[in-house]
Amino acid sequence: MADNKTIVQNAIVGVWNEHDNETHRRDQSHYRGVGRWANDEMWKDIGRSSVTKLRMLWRMLNRPPATMKNLVALEWGPGGGANAFGLHDCVDRYFGVDISSKNLAECARVTESEGWAGYFHPVLLEGPPREAVGRIEPVDVFLSTAVFQHFPSRGYGVEALEAIRSVCKPGAAGFIQIRFDNGNERYSGISSIEEYKAKHIRATSYRIDEFWDHCQTAGFSPISVGSIRTANNYATFYLSVR
């Protein structure tokens, strides 16, 4: 009988790499030219929004704008590569951790098609989040957008936070978007892994104060919570390394 970690891994890979509806999988992973992202400006807006957030974070940290360049970045869940594309002007090396080999291949294809050979470094996660740590060089900046909501449990998200913190340089900073739990049943999350395939879009949410505490426990200094969108319960945590 498979252990619980294997069951969880199989469930999430079954959705994000092996879903029986490939168009749905690509659309939810933000593939350029697919579904909602047939509008190329909408796809580019994903990366533009992340650049705006990074600039805001730099201002909160009182860092000169000129220092937002030549960075080493980590994205947890790069999907179809919209953030990797958008952050290219300020990042030299971009590490992407994903459970989907298809997503990593698409991210590599998107960046290489721009002539950016050696820019994107894929890290395929085949087990718990901590297994990615040894394959990522120390990073200056980290981000995760529209990903933590798809994790199979709150605890899995905490493990991802710890893994991200493990590869941060002193002074590293970044932002993580979550779905927040405010009692709205629509965003209450799943109660067991058996529900994951049916409810993977809204699998996990956190109370704002709960996630703040998780960030502190993982070794981050939370700076601010912003970009709150009540239409879909999104919130972004801006973080630095102590």
C-alpha positions in Angstrom: 0.0 0.0 0.0 1.3 3.5 -0.9 2.2 5.7 1.9 0.5 9.1 2.4 3.3 11.1 0.8 3.1 9.0 -2.3 -0.7 9.3 -2.4 -0.5 13.1 -2.1 2.2 13.3 -4.8 0.2 11.1 -7.2 -2.9 13.2 -6.6 -1.3 16.6 -7.4 0.8 15.3 -10.3 -2.3 13.7 -11.7 -3.9 17.1 -12.0 -1.0 19.3 -13.0 0.9 17.0 -15.3 -1.5 14.3 -16.3 -5.0 15.8 -16.2 -7.4 14.2 -18.7 -8.4 17.7 -20.0 -5.1 19.1 -21.3 -6.7 22.4 -22.3 -7.9 23.0 -18.8 -4.5 22.0 -17.4 -2.7 24.5 -19.7 -5.1 27.3 -19.0 -4.9 26.9 -15.3 -1.1 26.8 -15.6 -1.1 30.0 -17.5 0.2 28.8 -20.9 0.8 31.5 -23.4 -1.9 31.4 -26.2 -4.1 28.9 -24.4 -7.6 29.6 -23.0 -7.8 32.9 -21.2 -4.2 33.6 -22.3 -5.0 33.6 -26.0 -5.0 37.4 -25.3 -1.2 37.9 -25.2 -1.4 41.2 -23.3 -3.3 39.4 -20.5 -0.6 36.8 -20.4 2.1 39.4 -20.2 0.2 41.3 -17.5 0.9 38.4 -15.1 4.7 39.2 -15.3 4.1 42.9 -15.4 2.1 42.6 -12.1 5.0 40.7 -10.5 7.5 43.3 -11.6 5.3 46.0 -10.1 5.1 44.1 -6.8 8.9 43.6 -6.8 9.4 47.4 -7.3 6.9 48.0 -4.4 8.9 45.6 -2.2 12.1 47.4 -3.1 10.6 50.7 -2.0 9.3 49.2 1.3 12.9 48.0 1.9 14.3 51.4 1.0 16.5 49.8 -1.7 17.6 51.9 -4.7 15.7 50.9 -7.9 19.1 50.5 -9.6 19.8 47.5 -7.4 16.8 45.6 -8.8 19.0 43.9 -11.5 21.3 40.9 -12.0 19.3 39.0 -9.4 19.0 35.2 -8.8 15.3 34.4 -8.5 13.2 31.4 -7.4 9.6 30.9 -8.4 7.6 28.2 -6.7 5.2 27.1 -9.4 6.3 28.9 -12.6 3.5 27.3 -14.7 3.7 28.5 -18.3 6.5 31.0 -17.6 4.7 34.3 -17.5 6.6 35.5 -14.5 9.9 34.2 -15.8 9.3 36.1 -19.0 8.2 39.3 -17.2 11.1 39.4 -14.8 13.9 38.9 -17.3 15.1 42.5 -17.3 16.0 42.3 -13.6 17.0 38.6 -13.2 20.1 36.8 -14.5 19.2 33.2 -13.3 15.7 32.0 -12.7 15.0 28.8 -10.8 11.5 27.3 -11.2 10.2 24.6 -8.9 7.2 22.6 -10.1 5.7 19.2 -9.8 4.8 19.2 -13.5 7.5 18.3 -16.0 5.2 19.7 -18.7 5.1 23.1 -17.0 8.8 23.2 -16.6 9.3 22.3 -20.3 6.9 25.0 -21.3 8.6 27.6 -19.2 12.0 26.6 -20.7 10.4 26.8 -24.2 9.0 30.3 -23.6 12.3 31.7 -22.3 14.5 29.9 -24.8 12.3 31.1 -27.7 13.4 34.7 -26.6 17.0 33.7 -27.0 17.6 33.5 -23.2 19.7 30.4 -23.1 20.9 29.6 -19.6 18.4 31.8 -17.9 15.8 29.3 -16.7 16.8 26.5 -14.4 14.0 23.9 -14.0 13.7 21.9 -10.7 11.2 19.0 -10.9 9.8 18.3 -7.5 9.1 14.6 -7.1 8.5 14.5 -3.4 8.0 16.8 -0.4 9.0 20.5 -0.9 12.3 20.1 1.0 13.6 17.8 -1.8 14.1 20.8 -4.0 16.5 22.6 -1.7 19.7 21.0 -2.7 19.1 21.9 -6.4 18.7 25.6 -6.0 21.6 28.1 -5.6 21.1 30.9 -3.0 18.6 33.4 -4.3 18.1 37.1 -4.0 14.4 37.1 -4.7 11.5 34.7 -4.5 7.9 34.6 -5.6 4.9 32.5 -5.9 1.7 33.6 -7.5 -1.6 31.7 -7.7 0.1 28.5 -6.5 -0.3 28.1 -2.7 -4.1 27.9 -3.3 -3.5 24.7 -5.2 -1.4 22.9 -2.6 -3.0 19.7 -1.1 -2.9 21.0 2.5 -1.9 23.9 4.6 0.9 21.9 6.0 2.3 21.4 2.5 2.4 25.2 2.1 4.3 25.5 5.3 6.9 23.0 4.0 7.2 25.1 0.8 7.8 28.2 2.9 10.5 26.4 4.8 12.1 25.2 1.6 12.1 28.7 0.1 13.6 30.2 3.2 16.4 27.5 3.1 17.7 28.8 -0.2 17.6 32.5 0.5 20.7 34.7 0.7 21.0 37.1 3.6 18.8 40.1 2.7 16.7 38.1 0.2 13.1 39.3 -0.3 10.0 38.3 -2.2 6.3 37.9 -2.2 3.8 35.0 -2.0 0.2 35.1 -3.0 -2.4 33.0 -1.2 -6.1 32.6 -1.0 -7.3 33.9 2.4 -9.9 32.3 4.5 -12.5 34.7 5.8 -15.2 32.2 6.5 -16.4 32.1 2.9 -17.3 28.5 2.3 -16.2 28.7 -1.3 -12.6 29.1 -0.2 -12.6 26.8 2.8 -10.4 24.2 1.1 -10.4 20.5 0.9 -10.8 18.2 3.9 -9.0 15.1 2.3 -6.7 14.4 -0.6 -9.6 12.4 -2.2 -11.2 15.7 -3.0 -8.2 17.2 -4.7 -9.0 16.5 -8.3 -12.5 17.9 -8.1 -11.5 21.0 -5.9 -7.9 21.7 -6.9 -8.7 25.3 -8.0 -9.6 26.2 -4.4 -7.8 23.4 -2.5 -6.2 25.5 0.3 -6.6 28.8 2.0 -5.2 30.5 5.2 -6.4 33.1 7.6 -4.3 36.2 7.1 -3.0 36.0 10.7 -2.3 32.3 10.4 -0.2 32.7 7.3 1.7 35.7 8.8 2.6 33.4 11.7 3.7 30.6 9.4 6.0 33.1 7.6 7.6 34.2 10.8 8.1 30.6 12.0 9.7 29.7 8.7 12.3 32.5 9.3 10.8 35.4 7.2 10.1 38.9 8.4 6.7 39.8 7.1 6.6 43.4 5.9 3.1 43.9 4.6 0.0 42.2 3.3 -1.4 43.8 0.2 -2.9 43.3 -3.3 -6.1 42.0 -1.5 -8.8 41.0 -4.0 -12.1 40.2 -2.3 -13.6 38.9 -5.6 -11.5 35.8 -5.3 -9.9 36.0 -1.8 -6.4 36.7 -3.0 -3.8 38.4 -0.8 -0.1 38.9 -1.3 2.5 38.7 1.6 5.6 40.8 1.1 8.5 39.2 3.0 12.2 39.6 3.7 14.8 37.4 5.3 15.9 38.2 8.9 
